[in-house]
Each structure stands twice: as C-alpha cells, then as structure tokens.
C-alpha cells in the first residue's frame, strides 16, 4: 500500500491440521523443513519455522531487518491486518493453491471462504484458482463472493474462446491470464461475457501502454511504485 498499489495478491495452502496459510511454494526452501510439503506440516511447526532469514539471504536487494525470523502467516492473520486498513476499496486477490486430491481442494475452498466471511471482506476479496472446480465450489458456498479463473501458458485451455467459455462455466466473475497469452481477441471475448480481464505478472514498464490499450481491468506486478511512476508519463 505504501507503494500506491490498488491491491495485493497472495497464495494460500492448507497446513496438515487444515488451517489456510499464506505461502506460494508447496515446500519450504531454505529451511530445515525444505524437503517437506506444507500440507504435511501442522500449524505450530510452521509458526516456529524461520523463513525470513532465508529470504533476506536469497534476495539481498529486498532484504529488511524486520523480515528476520519471520514465520508463515495464516490467512486469518493477513485478512485481519487488511480489514484494519482505511482503504476499503483495496482489492485482495487470494489464489487457492490446489493439488490432486479433490477432497483436500474442497477443504481448502471451505476454509478460505469461511475466513473471508469471518473478516467481512466480501467487497475486497477475489478468490481465484487454476482449479476451476474450486472456483465453482466457491460460488456454491457463497454466491456473493467474487471469483476469478486463472489461465497460464501451460493451461490445457488455450484459445480465447475456450478460456472465456471455461470461465463462464465455473461462474467466475473475472478472467486472469498470464501476460504472455493475453490478446485483444481474448479481452474482447471476455468483455462480451461481462468478464473483466486481469494479467500477471508484468515487470517491464515498456509494455505498460500496450497492455493498457487492451482495456484490462488490473495488472499485477512485483514493483507497483515503478509502474505508477511510468503511468504518469503516458
């Protein structure tokens, strides 16, 4: 938020004891538990695992003293922090990291939906996933929640028409695609179905005007301050 971003994107997985935790990777690189899956580690052990020191060593250009000995946060903790922010228009994209087990994926959906409801962030949160069964289940549990269908370069669905069709089939409210596969045709097809398009992850400001011309709703980047500065030049 200090960089002027309109929102954040984060990833959630379930701990062994069924708690949604905020982490992208399925394992814990750089820690003593690096070979174990997050889904097989109980929350108390996750909360005592130092991931901040590793991050500072791995990314010295981003390192901060406050990250030292930082542990994994629960989704509850992050949403509590966000619910206390004054900017109620702030968007929180929550990506559900699903696996091969449909039962476990349903547990992840159920726990994430309950968490968003608990913190009364229906107007800020957008629940997204590559797993379109999970996206559909979110709507079944709470039709008022906003959802998004994710598509990347390796997705089985490739053509603009099929991407939009798949998003409509799972009742998604948005289409989110890798910036390498976005096109004017895809954005137009999505717009015809009243589906806004968001793209990820763009770090080259030279592409900003091209993506803006497509009429996308949101652009996800690792450096929002740099993009906002560039946007003022256009």
trRosetta pair geometry for C-beta under 8 A, 3 or more apart (Angstrom, degrees):
i j d omega theta_ij theta_ji phi_ij phi_ji
1 4 7.7 78 -178 -53 38 12
1 5 6.2 -91 -91 53 35 89
1 85 6.8 -167 -78 -144 162 138
1 87 6.9 173 -139 25 127 140
1 90 7.0 -28 -99 -116 113 136
3 223 7.8 -131 -172 -171 150 46
3 224 4.5 115 120 75 121 103
3 225 3.9 -96 -156 -51 100 94
3 228 7.4 163 156 10 78 132
4 224 6.0 -161 73 133 77 112
4 225 6.2 111 28 -99 105 63
4 228 4.8 7 95 -50 141 171
5 8 6.6 79 121 -68 143 67
5 224 4.0 -67 -78 -130 93 177
6 89 7.5 -53 -161 122 89 97
6 90 6.9 -173 174 -126 47 54
6 91 6.1 27 132 19 85 104
6 218 7.5 -130 77 -124 126 104
7 90 5.8 144 -98 -177 64 63
7 91 3.1 -34 -97 67 140 86
7 92 6.2 -149 -161 -64 98 32
7 93 6.4 82 144 -13 127 88
7 218 7.3 -24 42 -142 131 139
8 82 7.9 -128 36 -100 126 128
8 90 7.8 15 2 173 86 105
8 91 7.7 179 27 92 47 63
8 92 5.9 -1 61 -120 86 67
8 93 7.1 -143 103 33 44 77
9 92 8.0 149 -95 -169 34 46
9 93 4.0 -17 -109 71 82 115
9 94 8.0 -166 -152 -69 56 24
9 95 6.6 40 -179 -19 97 108
9 200 7.3 -5 -1 -108 175 138
9 220 5.6 6 -9 -134 143 134
10 22 5.2 -24 171 -148 127 113
10 78 6.6 -94 77 166 175 163
10 92 7.3 -21 19 -170 104 90
10 93 7.3 151 22 85 55 66
10 94 6.2 -14 68 -114 85 60
10 95 7.0 -159 98 25 36 83
11 22 6.8 115 71 -160 53 61
11 23 6.4 -63 90 93 101 28
11 24 4.5 96 40 -98 147 58
11 94 8.0 135 -108 -167 21 52
11 95 4.7 -31 -106 72 70 106
11 97 5.3 51 -179 -41 107 116
12 20 4.6 5 -175 -172 126 104
12 21 6.7 148 -149 70 72 31
12 22 5.9 -40 -93 -96 72 54
12 23 7.8 76 -123 33 30 56
12 75 5.2 17 -114 -74 131 125
12 94 6.0 8 -6 -175 122 97
12 95 7.0 166 18 80 72 52
12 96 5.9 -31 66 -108 97 53
12 97 6.5 -170 78 11 41 90
12 108 7.2 153 115 -168 101 104
12 112 5.9 133 93 -100 154 119
13 20 7.3 151 77 -147 24 59
13 21 6.0 -29 66 60 75 84
13 23 5.9 -50 23 62 113 94
13 26 7.0 145 -103 -116 159 59
13 38 5.1 78 101 97 143 137
13 39 6.3 -97 165 -65 116 83
13 97 4.8 -37 -76 64 88 120
13 108 7.2 -50 -149 -122 38 127
14 18 5.7 -18 -167 -132 117 36
14 19 6.8 131 -153 60 66 31
14 20 6.1 -43 -93 -89 62 52
14 21 7.4 111 -136 13 16 83
14 38 7.9 139 80 121 38 99
14 39 6.0 49 80 -118 80 83
14 104 6.8 -146 42 -174 141 93
14 107 6.2 27 -82 110 164 108
14 108 5.0 -119 -35 -91 113 87
14 111 6.5 104 -101 42 107 153
15 18 6.9 -47 68 26 74 19
15 19 4.6 -1 31 52 116 87
15 20 8.0 -131 -2 -60 81 7
15 21 5.3 72 -47 -16 98 124
15 38 6.5 -83 -104 163 57 82
15 39 7.2 -180 -150 -123 19 33
15 41 6.2 -74 -152 88 88 68
15 42 6.1 76 157 -151 116 26
15 43 4.6 108 104 -65 170 74
15 46 5.8 -106 -113 -10 127 148
16 39 6.3 100 -78 160 61 42
16 40 5.4 47 -82 -157 113 22
16 41 5.6 180 -16 64 111 17
16 42 4.7 -62 58 -72 115 57
16 43 7.8 -138 45 -23 75 60
17 42 4.8 53 -21 -137 113 84
17 43 5.5 -79 49 -4 121 97
18 107 6.2 -88 -132 170 98 125
18 111 6.3 -177 170 -79 83 146
19 43 4.8 25 37 -72 144 133
19 74 5.8 -53 160 -127 116 116
19 76 8.0 -61 -167 -2 101 114
19 111 7.2 -171 -135 -174 25 145
20 74 6.6 94 85 -169 64 77
20 75 3.9 -12 108 3 114 131
20 76 7.6 124 66 -24 96 75
20 108 6.9 106 -97 -150 96 70
20 111 5.0 170 -37 122 104 116
20 112 5.3 115 -93 -81 155 74
20 115 5.9 -86 42 -28 140 154
21 38 6.7 -138 67 -180 130 127
21 43 7.1 176 -66 -112 124 87
21 46 6.1 -56 -117 151 163 159
21 72 5.2 31 -180 150 125 122
21 73 7.0 150 -159 89 75 40
21 74 5.5 -61 -104 -109 66 52
21 75 6.8 -128 -96 -25 15 77
22 72 6.8 176 61 -173 66 81
22 73 4.9 -7 38 76 118 92
22 74 7.1 105 -5 170 87 9
22 75 5.8 131 -53 -80 89 62
22 78 5.4 73 -44 -29 150 146
23 28 7.9 -41 -162 -92 151 77
23 38 5.9 176 75 -99 144 158
23 72 5.6 -28 -57 -134 119 119
24 97 7.5 146 -153 -72 38 144
25 28 7.2 152 93 -81 121 30
25 29 6.3 -38 134 -4 174 101
25 38 7.7 134 102 -29 67 123
26 37 5.5 -28 156 -137 92 89
26 38 6.1 -133 -171 14 43 100
26 39 7.4 -25 -162 -6 88 101
26 97 7.3 -162 -81 154 81 137
26 99 8.0 98 -121 -89 128 109
27 33 7.8 -161 -174 126 79 78
27 34 6.1 61 151 -177 115 48
27 35 6.8 -19 -155 -137 136 12
27 36 6.5 140 -139 76 90 35
27 37 5.8 -66 -87 -100 74 46
27 38 6.8 -154 -99 -28 23 78
28 31 4.4 -38 138 42 114 126
28 33 4.7 34 57 88 137 95
28 34 5.4 -110 88 -98 70 45
28 36 6.9 -2 22 64 105 81
28 38 6.8 118 -46 -74 90 83
28 41 7.8 10 -21 -5 131 162
28 49 6.3 -28 -163 152 158 148
28 51 6.6 -105 -156 -96 101 111
29 34 5.3 59 -121 -138 32 104
29 54 7.2 171 111 157 70 146
30 34 6.4 132 21 -92 25 120
30 51 7.2 96 85 -142 111 66
30 54 3.1 114 143 -159 134 142
30 55 7.5 146 93 -49 162 49
30 57 7.5 169 -151 62 131 116
30 58 6.4 -80 -86 -44 150 130
31 34 5.4 156 58 -57 61 78
31 49 5.4 49 -171 -179 151 110
31 50 6.7 165 -118 71 107 61
31 51 6.1 -49 -59 -92 129 70
31 54 6.1 -91 -58 -32 72 148
32 49 7.4 -137 45 -134 87 98
33 36 4.7 -57 -178 39 87 116
33 41 6.3 52 -177 -93 148 147
33 45 7.4 116 -78 149 154 116
33 49 5.8 -50 16 -123 130 143
36 40 5.8 -118 -178 78 96 112
36 41 5.8 97 128 -56 126 111
37 40 4.6 77 68 11 91 104
37 41 7.3 -168 94 -10 48 91
38 41 5.8 -68 -149 35 36 109
38 46 7.1 57 -147 -103 84 128
38 72 7.9 154 -133 -127 118 167
39 99 7.1 -20 -51 -32 161 151
39 104 7.2 28 -151 -167 137 143
41 45 5.2 -112 -176 83 98 122
41 46 5.4 117 122 -59 117 93
41 49 7.9 0 168 -24 151 147
42 45 5.4 87 64 13 77 102
42 46 7.2 -145 100 -6 37 93
43 46 5.4 -59 -144 39 37 114
43 47 6.0 34 160 -20 71 107
43 74 7.2 18 -141 -82 124 114
44 47 5.8 -58 -147 37 29 110
44 48 6.6 11 157 -6 63 111
45 48 5.9 -68 -148 45 33 102
45 49 6.4 42 151 -37 67 107
46 49 5.7 -53 -147 20 33 117
46 71 6.9 122 143 174 61 106
46 72 4.7 -52 167 50 105 130
47 71 5.2 79 -157 140 41 149
47 72 6.8 -97 -83 58 46 80
48 71 6.7 3 -58 -114 10 145
49 71 5.9 112 63 -134 56 95
49 72 6.8 17 65 -5 104 102
50 53 5.2 17 152 12 119 111
50 54 7.3 133 122 -10 81 92
50 69 4.8 -55 -123 -128 111 55
50 70 7.3 91 -151 53 63 39
50 71 6.6 -63 -94 -81 37 75
51 54 5.8 -56 -161 40 46 113
51 55 6.3 50 145 -25 73 107
51 70 6.1 -64 68 91 77 81
51 71 6.4 102 15 -129 94 34
51 72 6.3 66 3 -55 141 76
52 55 5.5 -55 -149 34 35 114
52 56 6.4 35 156 -20 68 103
52 67 3.9 -174 -163 159 109 73
52 68 5.4 180 116 -118 123 7
52 69 5.6 -33 53 40 122 17
52 70 3.0 100 -56 28 128 92
52 71 7.5 -61 -15 -40 101 34
53 56 5.8 -52 -151 33 32 112
53 57 6.6 27 153 -14 64 106
53 67 7.7 169 -62 121 33 86
53 68 5.6 49 -80 -141 78 64
53 69 6.2 35 -38 -57 102 49
54 57 5.9 -61 -152 39 32 108
54 58 6.0 23 156 -15 69 114
55 58 5.8 -61 -140 42 28 107
55 59 5.9 -26 176 31 68 107
55 62 7.6 -67 158 94 97 112
55 63 7.4 158 118 -103 76 73
55 67 5.8 -93 79 162 122 138
55 70 7.5 -29 28 54 133 121
56 59 7.1 -77 -127 62 17 70
56 60 7.1 54 171 -100 58 52
56 63 3.8 79 -147 -131 79 107
56 64 7.2 -124 -103 38 106 38
56 67 5.5 158 -59 87 104 123
56 68 6.6 -6 -19 -79 152 69
57 60 7.2 -1 -154 -65 23 83
57 63 7.7 81 -43 -95 25 131
59 62 4.3 -9 136 39 118 109
59 63 6.3 165 96 -51 69 75
60 63 5.1 -27 -141 -8 39 126
63 67 6.7 -123 -155 45 57 135
64 67 4.9 101 66 -8 81 102
65 68 5.9 -27 -173 -7 49 116
66 70 7.7 54 136 -62 63 117
67 70 5.0 -59 -164 -9 55 132
73 77 4.6 -122 -169 78 98 129
73 78 5.3 102 129 -50 133 94
74 77 4.7 102 56 1 79 100
74 78 7.3 -151 93 -1 45 84
75 78 5.8 -57 -149 40 37 109
75 79 6.0 30 157 -14 71 110
75 94 7.4 60 -140 -141 123 129
75 112 6.6 -71 157 -120 175 73
75 115 5.0 37 110 167 121 164
76 79 6.1 -62 -142 42 25 104
76 80 6.1 30 157 -24 63 108
76 115 5.7 -117 -76 -140 70 110
76 118 7.4 -23 -120 88 94 141
76 119 7.6 171 -141 -51 59 121
77 80 5.8 -54 -148 32 27 114
77 81 6.6 30 153 -19 61 104
78 81 5.7 -54 -155 34 33 113
78 82 6.4 26 151 -15 66 107
79 82 5.5 -53 -142 41 37 110
79 83 6.0 42 156 -26 68 104
79 92 7.4 120 -108 149 79 170
79 115 6.1 145 10 156 156 100
79 116 6.9 -142 -126 -101 152 51
79 118 7.9 95 105 78 143 95
79 119 4.3 -158 143 -5 119 171
79 121 6.0 -122 -158 -9 110 151
79 125 7.8 -6 -120 -76 115 127
80 83 5.8 -51 -144 32 29 112
80 84 6.9 25 155 -17 59 106
80 119 6.4 -127 -76 -113 52 125
81 84 6.2 -67 -162 33 30 108
81 85 7.5 42 144 -39 62 96
82 85 5.6 -36 -161 2 45 118
82 90 6.9 -145 -164 103 101 132
82 92 5.8 34 -166 -71 166 141
82 119 7.7 64 70 157 95 145
82 121 6.9 45 103 -112 118 144
82 124 7.0 180 147 128 124 152
83 119 4.9 -135 -57 -178 141 106
83 120 7.0 88 -131 61 128 83
83 121 6.1 -106 -85 -69 96 108
85 88 7.9 168 96 -69 84 43
85 90 5.9 -8 101 18 142 155
87 90 4.4 87 106 -38 105 106
88 123 7.2 17 167 99 97 127
88 124 7.0 -116 -174 -70 57 115
89 124 7.8 155 -177 -105 14 89
90 124 5.9 17 84 -142 68 120
91 124 6.1 -170 -118 -168 35 67
91 125 8.0 136 -165 -98 58 18
91 126 6.4 6 -172 -3 104 113
91 218 7.5 -93 79 -104 160 149
92 121 6.7 -9 38 165 135 137
92 124 5.3 46 11 139 98 99
92 125 4.9 -32 73 -102 103 65
92 126 7.1 169 83 22 50 68
93 125 8.0 137 -96 -159 20 55
93 126 5.1 -25 -107 69 66 103
93 128 5.7 -5 -169 7 96 129
93 148 7.1 -27 -138 29 104 145
93 176 7.8 107 -149 -93 140 156
93 198 7.9 -158 -91 121 146 166
93 220 7.6 -63 35 -91 155 131
94 112 6.5 165 139 -169 137 123
94 116 7.3 -138 16 -73 159 120
94 125 5.8 -3 -3 -159 119 104
94 126 7.1 166 22 77 73 47
94 127 5.2 -27 71 -108 103 63
94 128 6.9 150 74 23 47 75
95 128 5.1 -37 -99 79 68 94
95 129 6.3 132 -161 -88 65 55
95 150 7.1 45 -129 -52 109 150
96 105 7.7 92 148 -156 123 80
96 108 5.5 128 -162 136 111 120
96 109 6.4 28 -140 -84 162 66
96 112 5.9 -106 -92 -16 111 167
96 127 6.5 30 -26 -175 110 94
96 128 7.2 -178 12 83 77 40
96 129 4.3 -30 58 -82 97 119
96 131 7.0 -77 97 43 107 112
96 134 5.4 -143 92 154 142 147
97 108 7.7 -118 64 -164 56 156
97 129 7.9 -157 -66 -126 21 93
98 104 7.9 141 -153 102 71 89
98 105 4.3 34 -143 -118 110 110
98 108 6.5 -167 -98 60 72 150
98 129 5.9 59 -13 -165 115 129
98 130 7.2 -139 38 63 106 82
98 131 3.8 -9 39 -15 155 150
98 134 5.3 -148 -65 -40 142 147
99 104 5.9 -9 52 89 113 132
99 105 6.6 -152 46 -64 63 90
101 104 3.8 61 89 15 119 109
101 105 6.4 175 93 -14 62 83
102 105 5.5 -54 -147 37 33 115
102 106 6.4 36 154 -22 66 103
102 133 7.0 -44 -132 117 99 154
103 106 5.8 -54 -153 33 30 111
103 107 6.7 31 149 -19 62 104
104 107 5.5 -50 -151 34 37 114
104 108 6.5 41 150 -21 66 101
105 108 5.6 -51 -151 33 34 113
105 109 6.5 36 150 -19 65 103
105 131 6.1 -113 -151 145 140 164
105 133 7.0 63 122 91 145 111
105 134 5.4 -105 171 -80 111 109
106 109 5.6 -50 -148 36 35 113
106 110 6.2 35 154 -20 66 106
106 134 7.8 -149 -83 -108 44 76
106 137 6.3 -137 -121 -153 77 165
107 110 5.7 -53 -144 37 30 111
107 111 6.2 25 159 -15 65 110
108 111 6.1 -59 -144 40 26 106
108 112 6.1 23 159 -17 64 112
108 134 7.2 -23 84 -133 109 129
109 112 6.0 -63 -146 39 25 107
109 113 6.1 24 160 -18 65 110
109 134 5.1 -165 -74 -154 120 85
109 137 4.8 38 156 101 166 127
109 138 5.8 -125 -159 -69 109 73
109 141 7.0 165 144 -10 105 145
110 113 6.0 -57 -146 37 25 109
110 114 6.3 25 156 -18 62 110
110 141 6.8 178 -109 -103 63 153
111 114 5.8 -55 -148 37 29 113
111 115 6.4 33 152 -24 63 107
112 115 5.6 -53 -151 32 32 115
112 116 6.6 29 154 -16 65 104
112 127 6.4 123 132 -127 127 127
112 138 8.0 -44 89 -105 112 106
113 116 6.0 -56 -150 36 32 108
113 117 6.3 30 153 -17 65 109
113 127 7.3 -16 -83 -73 73 164
113 138 6.0 176 -81 -135 117 75
113 141 4.9 31 169 108 171 146
113 142 5.7 161 -166 11 120 123
113 145 6.6 -94 -131 -47 93 165
114 117 5.7 -57 -147 40 30 113
114 118 6.1 38 153 -28 65 107
115 118 5.6 -51 -147 29 29 116
115 119 6.7 8 160 -1 62 108
116 119 6.4 -69 -150 47 28 96
116 121 5.3 -99 -159 64 76 97
116 122 6.7 103 150 -77 106 56
116 125 4.8 -108 -136 53 125 168
116 127 7.1 -93 -38 -59 158 116
116 145 6.6 80 105 -119 147 123
117 120 7.3 25 -178 -75 35 43
117 122 7.3 38 -101 -62 57 98
117 142 6.6 -162 -73 -83 119 161
121 124 4.6 -61 -171 51 90 106
121 125 4.6 78 122 -22 105 109
122 125 6.7 -57 -118 41 20 98
122 142 7.8 -117 -113 150 115 132
122 144 5.5 0 -163 126 139 108
122 145 6.0 -106 -136 -96 86 62
122 146 7.6 121 180 -3 65 85
125 145 7.0 -33 93 -150 106 94
125 146 6.9 165 99 50 58 95
126 146 4.7 -52 -110 106 74 110
126 147 6.8 147 -170 -112 70 15
126 148 5.4 43 160 -17 113 115
126 173 7.4 -120 -139 70 102 118
126 174 6.5 5 -165 21 137 139
127 135 7.5 168 112 -120 93 66
127 138 5.1 -176 91 -133 141 156
127 145 6.0 12 10 157 121 124
127 146 7.2 144 19 87 71 55
127 147 5.2 -33 71 -110 84 74
127 148 7.3 176 87 23 37 76
128 135 7.4 5 -145 -99 37 107
128 147 6.7 142 -86 -170 51 60
128 148 3.7 -21 -101 68 103 102
128 149 7.3 -141 -149 -54 81 11
128 150 5.5 92 164 -45 105 104
128 174 7.5 -51 -96 74 111 111
128 176 5.8 14 -151 17 144 147
129 132 7.4 -174 95 -71 96 31
129 134 4.5 -28 81 82 164 128
129 135 5.4 -156 51 -55 101 86
129 149 7.6 -33 68 -125 58 46
129 150 6.1 -121 123 14 17 114
130 150 4.5 -66 -76 81 62 113
130 151 7.5 127 -125 -84 80 33
130 152 7.0 -30 -107 -1 124 106
130 155 6.9 -146 -151 -98 105 103
131 134 4.1 60 98 6 109 115
131 135 7.0 169 97 -14 59 82
132 135 5.1 -43 -147 32 46 118
132 136 6.4 50 153 -21 68 99
132 149 5.8 23 -106 -131 95 110
132 166 6.1 -93 -99 170 160 100
132 167 7.9 -123 -123 -96 120 40
132 169 7.3 39 165 87 137 101
132 170 4.2 -132 -177 -61 96 153
132 172 7.7 -74 -136 -44 90 119
133 136 5.8 -53 -152 36 32 112
133 137 6.4 35 149 -22 64 106
133 170 7.5 -109 -73 -120 21 121
134 137 5.6 -53 -148 33 33 113
134 138 6.8 44 152 -28 63 97
135 138 5.9 -46 -158 21 33 115
135 139 7.3 26 150 -11 61 102
135 147 5.1 127 -159 171 88 134
135 148 7.4 -110 -125 78 124 27
135 149 5.5 7 -99 -88 174 78
135 170 4.4 60 91 148 114 133
135 171 7.4 179 135 64 93 71
135 172 5.4 -14 170 -80 138 96
136 139 6.0 -59 -161 37 37 109
136 140 6.5 38 145 -22 68 107
136 169 7.9 -43 -81 126 121 69
136 170 4.2 -103 -60 -151 90 80
136 171 6.0 100 -119 28 67 101
137 140 5.3 -53 -148 34 39 116
137 141 6.4 35 155 -18 69 104
138 141 6.0 -63 -155 37 29 107
138 142 7.0 -49 171 50 64 82
138 145 5.7 -100 163 90 104 134
138 147 5.1 140 85 -89 139 130
139 142 7.4 -96 -138 72 24 44
139 143 5.5 45 -169 -109 73 61
139 145 7.1 -139 -92 64 50 94
139 147 6.1 -79 -54 -6 95 145
139 170 7.7 152 9 158 132 65
139 171 4.5 -25 -18 96 176 136
140 143 7.9 39 -91 -66 13 78
141 145 7.7 5 83 16 91 136
142 145 4.6 69 99 -12 107 110
146 173 4.8 -79 -155 51 77 154
146 174 7.3 42 169 -9 102 108
147 170 7.7 -109 123 126 140 100
147 171 7.1 60 56 106 136 77
147 172 5.0 -108 107 -129 99 63
147 173 5.4 118 53 11 60 92
147 174 7.3 -163 105 29 42 80
148 172 5.7 73 -137 -165 22 114
148 173 6.6 -60 -73 62 61 75
148 174 3.9 -27 -108 71 97 102
148 175 7.0 -180 -160 -82 84 10
148 176 4.9 52 160 -15 126 115
148 198 7.0 -20 -147 33 147 124
149 163 8.0 165 110 -178 123 76
149 166 6.5 172 169 115 154 92
149 167 4.1 -155 37 -111 144 83
149 170 5.9 121 -86 61 123 129
149 172 4.0 -92 -23 -62 99 165
149 174 7.4 -175 23 89 64 55
149 175 5.9 -23 63 -115 93 60
149 176 6.9 176 82 28 40 78
150 155 8.0 -170 122 -80 68 134
150 176 4.9 -28 -102 78 65 106
150 177 7.7 155 -160 -85 49 38
151 155 4.5 -63 -154 -4 74 168
151 157 6.2 -76 -125 80 122 104
151 163 5.3 -30 -56 -135 172 114
151 166 7.8 111 -77 75 123 135
151 175 7.1 -12 11 -171 116 91
151 176 7.2 157 23 86 68 54
151 177 4.8 -17 70 -108 97 82
151 178 7.1 -106 106 3 62 82
151 181 7.1 -97 122 85 103 141
152 155 5.2 132 50 -29 59 96
152 177 7.5 168 -83 -157 34 57
152 178 4.5 73 -134 -33 63 125
152 181 7.5 135 -174 11 28 136
153 178 5.4 -59 -34 63 78 160
153 180 5.8 -1 -75 78 114 128
153 181 6.0 175 -90 -40 64 121
155 158 6.9 167 89 -74 87 56
155 163 7.9 74 107 -105 146 97
157 162 4.7 -154 -159 128 96 110
157 163 5.4 139 136 -86 116 60
157 166 5.0 -60 -102 -21 169 154
158 162 6.6 36 52 61 49 132
158 163 7.5 -88 112 -51 10 98
158 181 7.7 -116 -154 -154 66 137
159 162 4.5 83 60 12 90 104
159 163 6.8 -153 90 -11 43 86
160 163 5.7 -55 -145 33 29 113
160 164 6.5 22 160 -13 64 107
160 183 6.3 -91 -72 61 126 115
160 185 4.7 -155 -6 117 170 98
160 186 3.7 -136 -122 -89 107 70
160 189 4.9 134 150 17 108 147
161 164 6.1 -61 -152 39 28 106
161 165 6.2 29 152 -20 65 111
161 189 6.0 -128 -90 -145 52 155
162 165 5.4 -52 -141 38 34 115
162 166 6.1 36 158 -21 66 105
163 166 5.9 -56 -150 35 27 109
163 167 6.5 26 152 -18 62 107
163 175 6.5 83 146 -152 106 132
163 177 6.9 18 -169 -86 151 126
163 186 6.3 4 63 -140 141 110
163 189 7.8 102 68 93 94 134
163 190 7.8 -43 107 -70 104 102
164 167 5.6 -54 -149 36 33 113
164 168 6.3 33 154 -19 66 105
164 175 6.6 -48 -100 -77 64 150
164 186 7.3 179 -44 -157 103 68
164 189 4.5 -131 -28 132 154 109
164 190 5.2 -149 -105 -83 110 62
164 192 7.8 35 -172 58 156 97
164 193 5.7 149 -178 10 114 143
164 195 6.6 172 -138 45 90 147
165 168 5.8 -56 -149 37 30 110
165 169 6.3 34 153 -25 64 107
166 169 5.6 -51 -146 32 31 116
166 170 6.8 11 161 -3 64 105
167 170 6.5 -69 -152 44 28 95
167 172 4.3 -76 -168 51 81 128
167 174 7.9 -97 -163 105 132 25
167 175 4.9 -57 -89 -88 163 95
167 190 7.3 15 59 -121 155 96
167 193 7.6 132 88 100 111 148
167 195 5.9 81 121 -139 141 160
168 171 7.5 29 -178 -80 36 31
168 172 7.4 -78 -66 41 23 83
168 193 5.6 -91 -78 -168 119 148
168 195 7.4 -106 -70 -49 79 138
172 175 6.8 99 114 -74 136 58
172 195 7.0 51 102 -131 94 122
173 195 7.1 170 166 -126 30 76
173 196 7.8 8 142 31 74 93
174 195 6.2 143 -127 -170 28 81
174 196 5.1 -31 -120 70 91 87
174 197 7.3 156 -170 -96 81 23
174 198 6.0 24 168 0 128 107
174 217 7.1 -96 -135 51 117 149
175 186 7.7 -143 125 163 148 102
175 190 4.8 -107 20 -121 141 138
175 195 5.1 63 -15 148 101 124
175 196 7.4 -168 31 92 73 41
175 197 5.0 -24 73 -108 99 73
175 198 7.4 173 89 27 49 67
176 197 7.6 152 -90 -163 35 54
176 198 4.6 -18 -109 71 83 99
176 199 7.3 171 -159 -88 62 23
176 200 6.4 23 177 -2 104 112
177 181 5.5 -107 170 79 117 99
177 182 5.0 143 91 -75 123 84
177 186 6.8 -13 1 148 167 152
177 197 6.8 -21 15 -163 106 102
177 198 7.8 151 22 82 59 51
177 199 5.9 -29 72 -110 72 73
177 200 7.8 172 90 29 28 75
178 181 5.2 62 70 18 92 99
178 182 7.4 -152 90 -27 43 84
178 199 7.2 37 159 -158 13 80
178 200 6.4 -58 -110 75 46 72
179 182 5.7 -41 -143 10 40 118
179 199 4.4 84 -87 169 77 121
179 200 6.6 -143 -30 77 89 20
179 201 7.1 -106 -6 46 117 21
179 202 4.9 105 -67 -72 161 97
179 207 7.5 83 171 132 137 151
179 211 7.0 -40 -141 -98 110 132
179 219 8.0 50 -90 -141 120 90
181 186 7.6 78 135 -40 78 164
182 186 5.9 -128 -152 65 53 137
182 187 6.9 47 -174 -48 97 99
182 197 7.0 127 -135 162 116 132
182 199 5.0 -44 -44 -100 151 126
182 211 7.3 51 93 -125 146 92
182 214 6.7 58 147 177 118 170
182 216 7.2 -3 -168 -80 150 129
183 186 4.7 99 54 3 79 100
183 187 7.1 -149 91 -2 42 86
183 214 7.8 -174 157 -129 17 129
184 187 5.9 -57 -148 39 32 109
184 188 6.1 31 155 -19 66 110
184 214 5.8 -135 -94 -126 64 87
185 188 5.8 -58 -146 39 28 111
185 189 6.2 28 156 -20 64 108
186 189 5.8 -56 -147 36 29 110
186 190 6.3 28 155 -17 64 107
186 197 7.0 111 123 -117 95 151
187 190 5.8 -56 -148 38 30 111
187 191 6.2 32 153 -22 65 107
187 197 4.9 -105 -116 20 79 156
187 214 4.9 148 -20 168 164 99
187 215 5.6 136 159 68 138 95
187 216 6.4 -94 -115 -76 129 69
188 191 5.6 -52 -144 35 31 113
188 192 6.5 38 153 -26 62 102
189 192 5.7 -49 -154 27 31 116
189 193 7.2 13 152 -2 60 105
190 193 6.0 -71 -159 46 36 100
190 195 4.1 -93 -174 83 87 104
190 196 7.2 -2 139 131 121 4
190 197 4.9 108 77 -60 159 105
191 194 7.3 35 -170 -84 38 23
191 195 7.0 -107 -71 57 25 61
191 196 7.8 47 -94 -97 70 39
191 197 7.6 -62 -50 -13 80 106
191 215 7.1 3 -68 115 141 134
196 216 7.7 88 177 -170 82 51
196 217 3.6 36 176 -38 122 146
196 218 7.6 65 144 -1 122 89
197 214 7.6 -72 84 131 135 115
197 215 7.7 74 45 100 112 74
197 216 5.0 -84 93 -126 93 78
197 217 6.0 147 60 7 42 91
198 216 6.3 110 -110 179 31 107
198 217 5.5 -57 -70 69 77 95
198 218 3.9 -7 -120 62 106 98
198 219 7.2 -161 -160 -69 73 28
198 220 6.8 61 164 -24 108 99
199 202 6.3 46 114 -31 109 119
199 211 6.3 -114 45 -149 149 128
199 216 5.6 -46 -5 -142 104 158
199 218 7.5 -176 28 93 55 60
199 219 5.7 -7 62 -117 91 68
199 220 7.0 -149 99 22 47 82
200 219 7.9 156 -81 -165 47 46
200 220 3.9 -3 -105 55 89 126
201 220 5.3 -65 -113 105 69 98
201 221 6.3 129 -174 -108 76 35
201 222 6.4 52 171 -32 124 88
202 207 6.2 -121 -159 80 120 126
202 208 7.7 135 142 -85 136 63
202 211 6.6 -44 -102 -37 168 165
202 219 5.5 -44 39 -175 131 108
202 220 7.0 119 19 72 79 51
202 221 5.3 -53 74 -87 69 93
202 227 7.9 84 102 -97 102 137
203 221 5.7 137 -88 -151 56 92
203 222 5.5 -6 -95 34 114 101
203 223 6.2 78 -139 19 86 107
204 207 5.0 65 93 2 101 107
205 208 5.2 -10 -167 -26 58 120
205 226 6.1 -117 -61 143 127 101
205 227 6.0 -169 -105 -104 94 62
205 230 4.1 -167 -164 -78 130 168
207 210 5.3 -61 -166 43 64 115
207 211 5.8 56 141 -19 89 107
208 211 6.2 -67 -151 40 28 103
208 212 6.1 27 156 -21 67 111
208 219 7.7 105 -128 148 74 176
208 227 6.4 160 -101 -147 128 90
208 230 5.6 151 -6 120 163 128
208 231 6.4 -131 174 -82 145 73
208 234 7.2 -144 111 -32 117 144
209 212 5.5 -53 -143 36 32 114
209 213 6.3 38 156 -26 64 104
209 234 5.6 171 -91 -114 103 143
210 213 5.8 -55 -154 30 29 113
210 214 7.2 35 148 -27 59 99
211 214 5.6 -45 -160 19 40 116
211 216 5.9 -30 170 15 88 134
211 219 6.0 87 130 -95 144 130
212 216 7.4 -92 -109 36 30 91
212 231 8.0 134 -76 -125 144 96
212 234 7.3 130 45 117 164 165
216 219 6.3 89 102 -61 136 83
219 227 7.2 -158 100 -172 127 157
221 224 5.8 143 74 -73 107 57
221 226 7.7 -122 143 63 141 100
221 227 5.3 120 44 -30 165 143
223 226 4.1 15 136 20 118 120
223 227 6.5 133 100 -17 75 89
224 227 5.6 -61 -148 41 37 109
224 228 6.1 37 157 -21 72 106
225 228 5.9 -54 -146 35 29 109
225 229 6.5 30 155 -19 62 107
226 229 5.8 -57 -152 35 29 112
226 230 6.4 26 152 -16 64 108
227 230 5.6 -54 -146 39 35 111
227 231 6.1 42 153 -29 67 104
228 231 5.5 -47 -144 29 32 116
228 232 7.0 38 155 -25 60 98
229 232 6.2 -52 -162 23 32 111
229 233 7.8 32 144 -22 58 101
230 233 5.8 -53 -167 22 44 114
230 234 7.5 35 146 -18 69 101
231 234 6.1 -57 -161 28 43 108
